[in-house]
Amino acid sequence: MSPKNKALPKNAVLYASSEADANVLYATKFFAPDPIIYLERGDKRMLVLNDLELGRGKKEASVDDVISLSEVSKKIGKSHPADIVKSLLKGQKKVRVPGNFPVDMADHLRKRGIDVVVKPVPFYDHRMVKTRKEIRAIEEAQRATEESVEAAFEVLRRAKVRGGKLYHNGLVTAESLRRLIHRELLERDCIGKDTIIACGEQACDPHNRGSGPIKPNQPIVFDCFPRSSKTGYHADMSRTVLKGKASKKVRHLWDTVYEGQQLGCDLVHAGVNGAEVHQAIMEFFEEQGYKTERKKKGWVGFFHGTGHGIGLDLHEPPWIGKKRNLILPEGTVVTVEPGLYYPGLGGVRIEDMVLVTKKGCRNLTKFPKFLEL
């Protein structure tokens, strides 16, 4: 912990829905659809719930004390969340909050004489290092991801080409494959959202979700990043495939990304600077003849980061990228996902999740890597 962080107040307040805010879920292990008050006063961890959630909270929440909102409100004669927090602080005047803490709530606390200090990301430093239970949760979500993406790949394998389009029980589109993946994920207690299935020129825009008919002989970027509805943990995997036969140029592009991704995985270990991993991949791509530069219509080459931490948030520290001068701690789970994008040729991205270890990393992704279906 840095000297700056040592000066932060020991007391902490969170106010958000745990279904939408990873810090609240991490602190309480309790899913709630509406904003709830979580308070750390010294070493005591408290959760304030309304009567609808109180019974479930007492059984499920991982805190020291689950407190009735209605009882506290009746006792102090006030019901505003800021008044509840002030009451539970028992005269203490300083709290730390995360950067996404509601401005309105912060203003109300300050009006009541509470000094609100914002702690930069990450709010909980130890969230970066995953426990065995967290790693199992991520792996479980990843297995569901792999099985769901495989179902889409099987459709592509069985599809027939007619008139430059693919057909299997109807026209195969990005939308139909996305719906299939999302249904498969739901069957496995995971929720998929904005899954990327981008074919041809669409794949040159890394975050283009993809739309319309899937065409043969063109690279298709699949990027699937669901969240487990049981644990709240995410998975993240990208593969690039095509239905048919790859041209020599597309094959070389895919092979280069494959080798670059393997290089990235080989370089990841506890204590390495993420920027160095990213730079090594950049240099390898340049050596293979793939330059990253800005053209009139936008960037080409490898113009995004190599990876990011993953857990209760899809994107969380630590980061692996050009401007991310961060050391990777042992026990973190990060993605390694380089890509190359050239309009007229297509886009390729390959991504695995790895657990950072002392001597290297353990790949949590089991799904094979191949180009042609």
Residue pairs with C-beta under 8 A, 6 or more apart in sequence:
1 125
5 119
5 125
8 96
8 117
8 119
9 94
9 95
9 96
9 115
9 117
10 40
10 42
11 39
11 40
11 41
11 42
11 89
11 92
11 94
11 95
11 96
12 39
12 40
12 95
12 96
12 97
13 37
13 38
13 39
13 40
13 85
13 95
13 96
13 97
13 101
13 109
13 116
14 21
14 23
14 24
14 27
14 37
14 38
14 39
14 97
14 98
14 101
15 35
15 36
15 37
15 38
15 81
15 85
15 101
15 102
15 105
16 23
16 24
16 35
16 36
16 100
16 101
16 102
17 24
17 32
17 33
17 34
17 35
17 36
18 24
18 25
18 28
18 30
18 31
18 32
18 36
19 25
19 31
19 32
19 33
19 232
21 100
22 127
22 232
22 311
22 312
22 313
22 316
23 98
23 123
23 124
23 127
24 32
24 36
24 38
25 31
25 232
25 312
26 124
26 127
26 312
27 38
27 40
27 45
27 63
27 124
28 36
28 38
28 47
28 61
28 62
28 63
29 60
29 61
29 62
30 36
30 47
30 56
30 57
30 60
30 61
30 62
30 63
31 232
32 49
32 53
32 57
35 81
35 102
36 47
36 48
36 49
36 53
37 47
37 48
37 69
37 81
37 84
37 85
38 45
38 46
38 47
38 48
38 63
39 45
39 46
39 47
39 48
39 85
39 88
39 89
40 46
41 88
41 89
41 90
41 92
44 64
44 65
45 63
45 64
45 65
46 63
46 64
46 65
46 66
46 67
46 88
47 57
47 61
47 63
47 65
47 66
47 67
48 67
48 68
48 69
48 72
48 84
48 88
49 57
49 61
49 66
49 67
49 68
49 69
50 69
50 70
51 68
51 69
51 70
54 66
54 68
54 69
57 66
58 66
67 88
69 79
69 84
72 84
72 87
72 88
73 79
73 84
75 87
76 83
76 84
76 87
78 84
78 87
80 108
81 105
81 108
82 105
82 108
82 109
82 111
82 112
82 114
83 112
85 95
85 109
85 114
86 109
86 112
86 113
86 114
89 95
89 114
93 113
93 114
93 115
94 114
94 115
94 117
95 109
95 114
95 115
95 116
95 117
96 117
96 118
96 119
97 106
97 116
97 117
97 118
97 119
98 118
98 119
98 121
98 123
99 118
99 119
99 120
99 121
99 123
101 116
101 118
106 116
109 116
110 116
121 317
122 128
122 316
122 317
127 311
127 312
127 316
128 309
128 316
128 317
128 318
128 329
128 331
128 332
129 329
129 330
129 331
129 332
130 138
130 311
130 331
130 332
130 333
130 355
134 233
134 311
134 333
135 333
135 355
135 364
137 228
137 231
137 232
137 233
138 233
138 234
138 235
138 310
138 311
138 333
138 353
138 364
139 364
140 228
140 231
140 233
141 190
141 226
141 227
141 228
141 231
141 233
141 234
141 235
142 235
142 237
142 353
142 364
142 365
142 366
143 188
143 366
144 184
144 185
144 188
144 189
144 190
144 226
144 228
144 235
145 185
145 190
145 224
145 225
145 226
145 235
145 236
145 237
145 367
146 237
146 365
146 366
146 367
147 184
147 188
148 180
148 181
148 182
148 184
148 185
148 188
148 190
148 192
148 224
148 226
149 181
149 222
149 224
149 237
149 239
149 367
150 367
151 180
151 181
151 184
152 177
152 180
152 181
152 197
152 222
153 241
153 373
155 168
155 172
155 177
155 180
156 166
156 168
156 172
156 177
156 214
156 220
156 241
156 243
156 373
157 243
157 373
158 168
159 166
159 167
159 168
159 172
159 214
159 243
160 166
160 167
160 168
161 167
161 216
161 243
161 244
164 215
164 216
165 171
165 172
165 213
165 214
165 215
165 216
166 172
166 213
166 214
166 215
166 216
166 243
170 176
171 213
172 213
172 214
173 211
173 212
173 213
173 214
174 197
174 198
174 199
174 202
174 209
174 210
174 211
174 212
174 214
175 211
175 212
177 197
177 214
178 192
178 195
178 197
178 209
178 210
181 192
181 195
181 197
181 224
182 192
182 195
185 191
185 192
185 226
186 192
189 228
189 229
189 230
190 226
190 227
190 228
190 229
190 235
191 226
191 227
191 228
191 229
192 224
192 225
192 226
193 226
193 227
194 209
195 209
195 222
195 223
195 224
195 225
195 226
196 207
196 208
196 209
196 210
196 221
196 222
196 223
196 224
196 238
197 209
197 210
197 214
197 220
197 221
197 222
198 205
198 208
198 209
198 210
198 220
198 221
198 347
199 210
199 212
199 214
199 215
199 218
199 219
199 220
199 221
200 215
200 218
200 219
200 220
200 346
201 343
201 344
201 346
202 208
202 210
202 211
203 210
203 219
203 220
203 221
203 240
203 341
203 346
203 347
203 348
204 300
204 341
204 342
204 343
204 346
204 347
205 341
205 347
206 221
206 304
206 339
206 341
206 347
206 349
210 220
210 221
214 220
214 243
216 242
216 243
216 244
217 242
217 243
217 244
217 245
217 246
217 247
218 242
218 346
219 240
219 241
219 242
219 246
219 250
219 253
219 254
219 346
219 347
219 348
219 371
220 240
220 241
220 242
220 243
221 238
221 239
221 240
221 339
221 347
221 348
221 349
222 237
222 238
222 239
222 240
222 241
223 236
223 237
223 238
223 349
223 351
224 235
224 236
224 237
224 238
225 234
225 235
225 236
225 237
225 314
226 234
226 235
227 233
227 234
227 314
228 234
228 235
232 312
233 311
233 312
234 310
234 311
234 312
234 313
234 314
235 310
235 353
236 310
236 314
236 335
236 337
236 351
236 353
237 351
237 352
237 353
237 365
237 367
238 337
238 339
238 349
238 350
238 351
239 350
239 351
239 367
239 369
240 254
240 257
240 347
240 348
240 349
240 350
240 371
241 370
241 371
241 372
241 373
242 250
242 371
242 372
242 373
243 373
244 372
244 373
245 372
246 254
246 371
246 372
249 345
250 345
250 346
250 371
251 371
252 288
253 290
253 340
253 342
253 345
253 346
253 348
254 348
254 371
256 284
256 285
256 288
256 290
256 340
257 338
257 339
257 340
257 348
257 349
257 350
258 350
258 369
259 284
260 281
260 284
260 285
260 302
260 338
261 281
261 336
261 337
261 338
261 350
261 351
261 352
263 280
263 281
263 284
264 277
264 280
264 281
264 306
264 307
264 320
264 336
264 338
265 336
265 352
265 354
265 361
265 363
266 360
267 276
267 277
267 280
268 277
268 320
268 328
268 334
268 336
268 354
268 356
268 360
268 361
269 328
269 356
269 357
269 358
269 359
269 360
269 361
270 328
270 329
270 330
270 331
270 356
270 357
270 358
271 327
271 328
271 330
272 327
272 328
273 325
273 326
273 327
273 328
274 306
274 307
274 318
274 319
274 320
274 321
274 324
274 325
274 326
274 327
274 328
274 334
275 320
275 321
275 322
275 323
275 324
275 325
275 326
277 306
277 307
277 320
277 336
278 305
278 306
278 320
278 321
278 322
278 324
279 322
281 302
281 306
281 338
282 292
282 302
282 322
285 292
285 301
285 302
285 338
285 340
286 292
290 301
290 302
290 340
290 342
291 300
291 301
292 299
292 300
292 301
292 302
292 303
293 299
293 300
293 301
294 300
297 343
299 341
300 341
300 342
300 343
301 340
301 341
301 342
302 338
302 339
302 340
302 341
303 341
304 321
304 339
305 319
305 320
305 321
305 322
305 324
306 320
306 321
306 336
306 337
306 338
307 319
307 320
307 321
307 334
307 335
307 336
307 337
307 351
308 315
308 316
308 318
308 319
308 320
308 334
308 335
309 315
309 316
309 317
309 318
309 319
309 332
309 333
309 334
310 316
310 333
310 334
310 335
310 353
311 333
317 326
318 324
318 326
318 327
318 328
318 329
318 332
318 334
319 326
320 326
320 328
320 334
320 335
320 336
328 334
328 356
329 356
330 356
330 357
330 358
331 355
331 356
332 355
332 356
333 353
333 354
333 355
333 356
333 364
334 353
334 354
334 356
335 351
335 352
335 353
335 354
336 351
336 352
336 354
337 349
337 350
337 351
337 352
338 349
338 350
339 347
339 348
339 349
339 350
340 347
340 348
341 347
341 348
350 369
351 365
352 363
352 364
352 365
353 363
353 364
353 365
354 361
354 362
354 363
354 364
354 365
355 361
355 362
355 364
